[in-house]
Amino acid sequence: MTEAPLWTPDAKQLQDSPWMAFAAFAGERAGLSLSDPFALHDWSIADREGFWSALWDFCGVRGTKGERIVENGDAMPGARFFPDAQLNFAENLLVRSGAEPAMLFRAEDKLSRQMSWDELAALVSKLQQAFRAHGVGKGDRVAAMMPNMPETIAFMLAAASIGAIWSSCSPDFGVRGVLDRFGQIEPKLFISCDGYWYNGKRQLVTDKLAEIAAELGAEATVIVPLLDDAEAVAAAVPGGKPLQPSSPIIRRARWSMSNFHSRIRSISCFHPAPPASPNASSIRPAAHCCSISRSIGCTAASIPAIGCSISPPAAG
């Protein structure tokens, strides 16, 4: 058994890495040499306030940092980071713009498309206004039974932008599974696709959806077209309405970081690997955040990266 690393970057790769850029940025601020990874690690422990403040600034987090960086730093559990900070999750994830693809989507062999950063921001804007038209605001719950598709990400971002609590599940959940997950949060709005593809076949959800909607008691059930049956499905579901977003204006207010974990109840993070088989749908980012990134403009598929994980959601 060897202890040799499986891979070692060459000098240029190391020098050009975001890690080295952050080490230089933090070292200049702290008046230290932090190019050695162990030195950087030691400093991050010895000066937690300095480390996290530098990381916030280096990553370009959009928001108000607040005066306090660490509260009860020696308590575990009990330590709180940036307890006075306010920011918006959607604002940070949508910081990028342009025609470059933000997401690449494929649903088996039936549908393949991509969504640019500009298209994603416009869709989030429209969905945000649709949410507001339904009376959704800060603290309201939005539940979604949706597959891995760009609209699902846009719905999550729209909910985060106004401070709503988001919860989601796959459309292959059974009736009881959906009700067990969503019933406990009493969503104001319930979102579902009109069906989905699996193993080359159309999977209909109308009967299941009608039973869920009747018992869930949301004020409205919004049907998103994937099989082009949204209007027919909506007509068969209590309170059903086909998705008709409008009004391309986006407003993003900032909320306290201390509420981050309550803002998004659950979301699947889709990693940038191709589907395991042609019968699996996938969504992947066209580019994702590195561990420490100067740009916070990563897609929702990159949420586990540290560049995103320190940017909690907020609302409006």
The 8 nearest C-alpha neighbors of each residue, nearest first, counted from 0:
[[1, 2, 3, 4, 5, 6, 7, 8],
 [2, 0, 3, 4, 5, 6, 7, 8],
 [1, 3, 4, 0, 5, 6, 7, 8],
 [2, 4, 1, 5, 6, 0, 7, 8],
 [5, 3, 6, 2, 7, 1, 8, 0],
 [6, 4, 3, 7, 2, 1, 8, 0],
 [7, 5, 4, 8, 3, 9, 2, 12],
 [6, 8, 9, 4, 5, 13, 10, 3],
 [9, 7, 12, 13, 10, 6, 11, 14],
 [8, 10, 12, 11, 13, 7, 14, 6],
 [9, 11, 13, 12, 14, 8, 15, 7],
 [12, 10, 14, 13, 9, 15, 8, 16],
 [13, 11, 15, 9, 14, 10, 8, 16],
 [12, 14, 10, 16, 11, 15, 8, 9],
 [13, 15, 11, 12, 16, 19, 10, 20],
 [16, 14, 12, 13, 11, 17, 19, 20],
 [15, 17, 13, 18, 19, 14, 12, 20],
 [18, 16, 20, 19, 292, 291, 21, 15],
 [17, 19, 21, 16, 20, 291, 22, 290],
 [20, 18, 22, 21, 16, 17, 14, 23],
 [21, 19, 17, 23, 18, 22, 24, 16],
 [20, 22, 24, 18, 19, 23, 25, 17],
 [21, 23, 19, 25, 33, 20, 24, 34],
 [22, 24, 26, 20, 21, 25, 27, 19],
 [25, 23, 21, 27, 22, 26, 20, 28],
 [26, 24, 28, 22, 27, 23, 21, 53],
 [25, 27, 31, 23, 29, 33, 28, 32],
 [28, 26, 30, 24, 25, 29, 23, 31],
 [27, 29, 25, 26, 30, 24, 53, 31],
 [28, 30, 26, 31, 27, 25, 49, 32],
 [29, 31, 27, 26, 28, 32, 25, 33],
 [32, 30, 26, 29, 33, 27, 28, 25],
 [31, 33, 26, 34, 30, 38, 35, 27],
 [34, 32, 39, 26, 35, 38, 22, 31],
 [33, 35, 22, 32, 36, 19, 23, 39],
 [34, 36, 38, 33, 37, 39, 32, 22],
 [37, 35, 39, 38, 40, 34, 33, 22],
 [36, 38, 40, 39, 35, 41, 33, 42],
 [39, 37, 41, 35, 33, 36, 40, 42],
 [40, 38, 33, 36, 42, 37, 41, 43],
 [41, 39, 37, 43, 38, 42, 36, 44],
 [40, 42, 38, 44, 39, 43, 37, 45],
 [41, 43, 45, 39, 44, 40, 46, 38],
 [44, 42, 40, 50, 47, 41, 46, 45],
 [45, 43, 42, 41, 47, 46, 40, 50],
 [44, 46, 42, 43, 47, 41, 40, 50],
 [47, 45, 49, 43, 48, 44, 42, 50],
 [46, 48, 50, 43, 49, 44, 45, 51],
 [49, 47, 68, 51, 46, 50, 52, 69],
 [48, 50, 52, 46, 47, 51, 53, 29],
 [51, 49, 47, 43, 53, 48, 52, 46],
 [52, 50, 54, 53, 48, 49, 55, 47],
 [51, 53, 55, 49, 54, 50, 48, 56],
 [54, 52, 56, 50, 51, 55, 57, 49],
 [53, 55, 51, 57, 56, 52, 58, 50],
 [56, 54, 52, 58, 53, 57, 60, 51],
 [57, 55, 59, 53, 54, 58, 52, 60],
 [56, 58, 54, 59, 55, 293, 53, 21],
 [59, 57, 293, 55, 56, 60, 294, 292],
 [60, 58, 56, 57, 61, 295, 294, 55],
 [59, 61, 58, 55, 62, 295, 56, 91],
 [62, 60, 91, 59, 86, 63, 90, 87],
 [61, 63, 86, 85, 60, 64, 87, 253],
 [62, 64, 85, 84, 65, 86, 61, 83],
 [65, 63, 84, 62, 81, 85, 66, 83],
 [66, 64, 84, 83, 63, 67, 81, 68],
 [65, 67, 68, 83, 64, 81, 84, 82],
 [66, 68, 65, 69, 81, 83, 82, 70],
 [67, 69, 81, 48, 80, 66, 52, 70],
 [70, 68, 80, 72, 79, 67, 81, 48],
 [69, 71, 79, 72, 78, 80, 68, 67],
 [72, 70, 78, 74, 73, 77, 79, 69],
 [71, 73, 78, 70, 74, 69, 79, 77],
 [72, 74, 71, 75, 78, 77, 70, 76],
 [75, 73, 77, 78, 76, 71, 72, 70],
 [76, 74, 77, 78, 73, 72, 71, 79],
 [75, 77, 74, 78, 73, 79, 71, 72],
 [76, 78, 74, 75, 79, 71, 72, 73],
 [79, 77, 71, 72, 74, 70, 75, 76],
 [80, 78, 70, 69, 82, 77, 71, 81],
 [79, 81, 69, 82, 68, 70, 78, 67],
 [80, 82, 68, 84, 83, 67, 69, 64],
 [81, 83, 80, 84, 257, 79, 256, 67],
 [84, 82, 65, 81, 67, 85, 255, 66],
 [85, 83, 64, 65, 81, 63, 256, 82],
 [86, 84, 255, 254, 63, 253, 256, 62],
 [87, 85, 253, 62, 254, 313, 63, 61],
 [86, 88, 313, 253, 312, 90, 89, 314],
 [312, 87, 89, 313, 311, 91, 90, 310],
 [88, 90, 92, 156, 160, 91, 87, 93],
 [91, 89, 87, 93, 88, 92, 94, 251],
 [90, 92, 94, 88, 89, 93, 61, 295],
 [91, 93, 296, 89, 90, 297, 94, 298],
 [94, 92, 90, 95, 91, 296, 89, 120],
 [93, 95, 296, 91, 92, 90, 96, 295],
 [94, 96, 296, 93, 116, 97, 92, 297],
 [97, 95, 116, 117, 94, 98, 93, 120],
 [96, 98, 117, 116, 99, 115, 95, 100],
 [97, 99, 115, 117, 116, 100, 96, 118],
 [98, 100, 115, 97, 116, 101, 96, 114],
 [101, 99, 115, 114, 102, 285, 116, 113],
 [100, 102, 115, 116, 285, 114, 284, 99],
 [103, 101, 284, 114, 285, 100, 113, 283],
 [102, 104, 113, 283, 282, 284, 112, 285],
 [105, 103, 282, 112, 111, 113, 281, 148],
 [104, 106, 111, 281, 280, 110, 107, 112],
 [105, 107, 280, 110, 109, 108, 111, 281],
 [106, 108, 278, 280, 277, 279, 109, 105],
 [109, 107, 110, 106, 277, 105, 111, 278],
 [110, 108, 107, 106, 111, 196, 105, 199],
 [109, 111, 106, 105, 108, 112, 107, 104],
 [112, 110, 105, 104, 106, 109, 113, 108],
 [113, 111, 104, 103, 105, 110, 114, 102],
 [112, 114, 103, 102, 104, 100, 115, 111],
 [113, 115, 102, 100, 101, 118, 119, 103],
 [116, 114, 100, 101, 118, 98, 99, 117],
 [115, 117, 96, 101, 119, 118, 97, 100],
 [116, 118, 120, 96, 97, 115, 119, 121],
 [119, 117, 115, 121, 116, 120, 114, 122],
 [118, 120, 116, 122, 117, 121, 115, 123],
 [121, 119, 123, 117, 122, 118, 124, 116],
 [122, 120, 124, 118, 119, 123, 117, 247],
 [123, 121, 125, 119, 124, 120, 126, 118],
 [124, 122, 126, 153, 120, 157, 121, 125],
 [123, 125, 249, 121, 127, 122, 247, 248],
 [126, 124, 247, 245, 122, 244, 128, 127],
 [127, 125, 129, 123, 128, 244, 124, 157],
 [128, 126, 157, 130, 124, 129, 125, 123],
 [127, 129, 131, 125, 130, 126, 132, 246],
 [128, 130, 126, 132, 244, 127, 131, 125],
 [131, 129, 127, 133, 135, 128, 132, 126],
 [130, 132, 134, 128, 135, 133, 129, 127],
 [131, 133, 129, 130, 134, 128, 135, 127],
 [134, 132, 130, 131, 135, 129, 219, 188],
 [133, 135, 131, 132, 136, 130, 187, 129],
 [136, 134, 131, 130, 133, 139, 187, 163],
 [137, 135, 139, 163, 161, 138, 134, 162],
 [136, 138, 162, 163, 139, 161, 314, 315],
 [137, 139, 163, 162, 164, 136, 140, 262],
 [140, 138, 163, 137, 136, 135, 164, 187],
 [139, 141, 186, 164, 187, 163, 165, 138],
 [140, 142, 188, 165, 186, 164, 187, 189],
 [143, 141, 166, 189, 167, 186, 165, 190],
 [142, 144, 190, 167, 145, 191, 189, 166],
 [145, 143, 191, 168, 170, 169, 167, 190],
 [144, 146, 169, 170, 191, 143, 192, 168],
 [147, 145, 169, 148, 170, 144, 151, 195],
 [146, 148, 282, 281, 151, 280, 145, 149],
 [147, 149, 150, 151, 146, 282, 104, 152],
 [150, 148, 152, 151, 153, 102, 104, 147],
 [151, 149, 153, 152, 148, 154, 122, 223],
 [152, 150, 154, 149, 153, 148, 155, 145],
 [151, 153, 155, 149, 150, 154, 156, 299],
 [152, 154, 150, 156, 123, 151, 155, 157],
 [155, 153, 157, 151, 152, 156, 150, 158],
 [156, 154, 152, 158, 153, 157, 159, 165],
 [155, 157, 159, 153, 89, 158, 154, 160],
 [158, 156, 127, 154, 160, 123, 159, 155],
 [157, 159, 163, 155, 156, 160, 161, 154],
 [160, 158, 156, 162, 314, 157, 161, 313],
 [159, 161, 314, 157, 251, 89, 158, 315],
 [314, 315, 162, 160, 159, 158, 163, 137],
 [314, 163, 161, 137, 159, 313, 315, 160],
 [162, 164, 138, 139, 137, 158, 140, 161],
 [165, 163, 140, 262, 263, 139, 138, 141],
 [166, 164, 263, 141, 264, 140, 142, 155],
 [167, 165, 142, 265, 264, 141, 143, 263],
 [168, 166, 143, 142, 144, 265, 266, 165],
 [169, 167, 144, 145, 143, 170, 172, 166],
 [168, 170, 145, 171, 146, 144, 172, 167],
 [171, 169, 144, 145, 172, 146, 168, 192],
 [170, 172, 169, 173, 168, 144, 146, 204],
 [173, 171, 170, 176, 169, 177, 174, 168],
 [172, 174, 176, 175, 177, 171, 207, 170],
 [173, 175, 177, 176, 211, 207, 178, 172],
 [174, 176, 178, 177, 173, 179, 172, 211],
 [177, 175, 179, 173, 174, 178, 172, 180],
 [178, 176, 180, 174, 175, 179, 181, 172],
 [177, 179, 182, 175, 181, 180, 176, 174],
 [180, 178, 176, 177, 182, 181, 175, 183],
 [181, 179, 177, 178, 182, 176, 183, 184],
 [182, 180, 178, 183, 184, 179, 177, 185],
 [181, 183, 178, 185, 184, 179, 180, 215],
 [182, 184, 181, 185, 180, 179, 178, 186],
 [183, 185, 182, 181, 186, 140, 180, 142],
 [186, 184, 182, 183, 181, 187, 140, 217],
 [187, 185, 140, 141, 188, 217, 184, 142],
 [186, 188, 217, 218, 140, 141, 139, 185],
 [187, 189, 141, 186, 217, 219, 218, 220],
 [188, 190, 220, 142, 143, 217, 141, 221],
 [191, 189, 143, 221, 220, 222, 144, 142],
 [192, 190, 144, 222, 145, 143, 223, 221],
 [191, 193, 223, 194, 222, 145, 224, 225],
 [192, 194, 229, 224, 228, 222, 223, 225],
 [195, 193, 203, 204, 192, 202, 226, 225],
 [194, 196, 202, 201, 225, 226, 197, 203],
 [195, 197, 201, 200, 202, 199, 198, 106],
 [196, 198, 199, 200, 278, 202, 201, 195],
 [199, 197, 278, 200, 196, 279, 107, 277],
 [198, 200, 197, 196, 278, 201, 107, 108],
 [201, 199, 197, 198, 196, 202, 195, 203],
 [202, 200, 196, 195, 203, 197, 199, 194],
 [201, 203, 195, 194, 196, 200, 197, 204],
 [202, 204, 194, 205, 201, 195, 193, 206],
 [203, 205, 207, 194, 208, 206, 193, 202],
 [204, 206, 208, 207, 232, 203, 209, 235],
 [207, 205, 209, 208, 204, 210, 203, 236],
 [208, 206, 210, 204, 209, 205, 174, 211],
 [207, 209, 211, 205, 210, 206, 204, 212],
 [208, 210, 236, 206, 212, 207, 211, 205],
 [209, 211, 207, 213, 208, 212, 206, 214],
 [212, 210, 208, 214, 213, 209, 215, 174],
 [211, 213, 215, 209, 214, 210, 208, 237],
 [214, 212, 210, 211, 215, 237, 216, 209],
 [213, 215, 211, 212, 216, 210, 178, 182],
 [216, 214, 212, 217, 213, 211, 182, 178],
 [215, 217, 214, 213, 212, 218, 185, 186],
 [218, 216, 187, 219, 188, 186, 215, 189],
 [217, 219, 187, 188, 216, 220, 238, 189],
 [220, 218, 238, 217, 188, 239, 189, 221],
 [219, 221, 239, 189, 238, 190, 240, 188],
 [220, 222, 190, 240, 241, 242, 239, 189],
 [221, 223, 241, 191, 192, 229, 242, 193],
 [222, 224, 192, 242, 193, 229, 191, 241],
 [225, 223, 229, 227, 193, 226, 192, 228],
 [224, 226, 227, 193, 192, 194, 223, 195],
 [225, 227, 228, 224, 194, 193, 195, 229],
 [228, 226, 224, 225, 229, 193, 230, 223],
 [227, 229, 226, 231, 230, 193, 232, 224],
 [230, 228, 224, 232, 193, 241, 222, 231],
 [229, 231, 233, 241, 232, 228, 234, 240],
 [232, 230, 234, 228, 233, 229, 235, 193],
 [233, 231, 229, 235, 234, 230, 205, 228],
 [234, 232, 239, 230, 240, 236, 235, 231],
 [233, 235, 231, 232, 236, 239, 230, 240],
 [236, 234, 232, 233, 231, 237, 209, 205],
 [235, 237, 209, 239, 233, 234, 238, 232],
 [238, 236, 239, 213, 212, 209, 235, 220],
 [237, 239, 219, 220, 236, 240, 218, 212],
 [240, 238, 233, 220, 236, 237, 221, 234],
 [239, 241, 221, 233, 222, 220, 242, 238],
 [242, 240, 222, 230, 229, 221, 233, 243],
 [241, 243, 223, 222, 221, 244, 240, 224],
 [242, 244, 241, 245, 129, 240, 126, 223],
 [245, 243, 125, 129, 126, 242, 246, 128],
 [244, 246, 125, 247, 243, 129, 128, 126],
 [245, 247, 125, 248, 128, 244, 124, 129],
 [248, 246, 125, 124, 121, 245, 249, 128],
 [249, 247, 124, 246, 250, 125, 128, 121],
 [250, 248, 124, 247, 251, 127, 128, 125],
 [251, 249, 252, 315, 248, 160, 124, 161],
 [252, 250, 315, 160, 314, 90, 253, 249],
 [251, 253, 315, 314, 87, 250, 254, 313],
 [254, 252, 86, 87, 313, 85, 314, 251],
 [255, 253, 313, 85, 86, 314, 87, 256],
 [254, 256, 85, 257, 84, 258, 86, 83],
 [255, 257, 258, 259, 84, 85, 311, 254],
 [256, 258, 255, 259, 82, 260, 83, 84],
 [259, 257, 256, 261, 260, 255, 262, 254],
 [260, 258, 311, 256, 262, 261, 257, 312],
 [259, 261, 262, 258, 263, 264, 257, 311],
 [262, 260, 259, 258, 263, 264, 164, 257],
 [261, 263, 164, 259, 260, 264, 258, 163],
 [264, 262, 165, 164, 265, 261, 260, 166],
 [265, 263, 166, 165, 261, 262, 164, 266],
 [266, 264, 166, 263, 167, 165, 267, 168],
 [267, 265, 167, 268, 166, 264, 263, 165],
 [266, 268, 269, 265, 167, 168, 300, 147],
 [269, 267, 300, 266, 270, 302, 299, 301],
 [270, 268, 300, 283, 267, 282, 271, 281],
 [269, 271, 272, 300, 283, 268, 301, 284],
 [272, 270, 283, 284, 269, 273, 282, 300],
 [271, 273, 270, 274, 283, 269, 275, 281],
 [274, 272, 275, 271, 281, 283, 276, 282],
 [275, 273, 276, 279, 281, 272, 280, 277],
 [274, 276, 273, 279, 277, 278, 272, 280],
 [275, 277, 278, 274, 279, 273, 107, 280],
 [276, 278, 107, 279, 274, 108, 275, 280],
 [279, 277, 107, 198, 276, 197, 199, 280],
 [280, 278, 107, 277, 274, 276, 281, 275],
 [281, 279, 106, 107, 105, 274, 147, 278],
 [282, 280, 105, 274, 147, 104, 279, 106],
 [281, 283, 104, 103, 147, 148, 269, 105],
 [282, 284, 271, 103, 102, 270, 269, 300],
 [285, 283, 102, 286, 101, 300, 287, 298],
 [284, 286, 101, 102, 100, 103, 283, 287],
 [287, 285, 284, 288, 101, 297, 298, 102],
 [286, 288, 297, 301, 284, 289, 298, 285],
 [289, 287, 297, 292, 301, 304, 306, 290],
 [288, 290, 292, 291, 287, 304, 306, 17],
 [291, 289, 305, 304, 292, 306, 288, 18],
 [292, 290, 289, 306, 17, 18, 305, 293],
 [291, 293, 294, 289, 306, 58, 17, 288],
 [292, 294, 58, 57, 59, 295, 291, 17],
 [295, 293, 292, 296, 58, 59, 297, 306],
 [294, 296, 297, 58, 306, 91, 59, 60],
 [297, 295, 92, 94, 95, 294, 93, 91],
 [296, 298, 288, 92, 287, 295, 301, 299],
 [299, 297, 300, 301, 284, 92, 287, 101],
 [298, 300, 301, 302, 297, 152, 268, 92],
 [299, 301, 269, 268, 298, 302, 284, 270],
 [302, 300, 299, 298, 303, 287, 304, 288],
 [301, 303, 307, 299, 304, 300, 308, 268],
 [304, 302, 301, 308, 305, 307, 268, 300],
 [305, 303, 290, 306, 302, 307, 301, 308],
 [306, 304, 308, 307, 290, 291, 309, 303],
 [305, 307, 304, 291, 292, 295, 308, 290],
 [308, 306, 305, 310, 302, 309, 304, 295],
 [307, 309, 305, 310, 306, 303, 302, 304],
 [308, 310, 307, 311, 305, 306, 55, 60],
 [311, 309, 307, 308, 88, 312, 60, 91],
 [312, 310, 259, 88, 256, 309, 313, 87],
 [88, 313, 311, 87, 259, 159, 89, 310],
 [314, 312, 87, 254, 253, 88, 162, 159],
 [162, 161, 313, 315, 160, 252, 159, 253],
 [161, 314, 252, 251, 160, 162, 250, 253]]
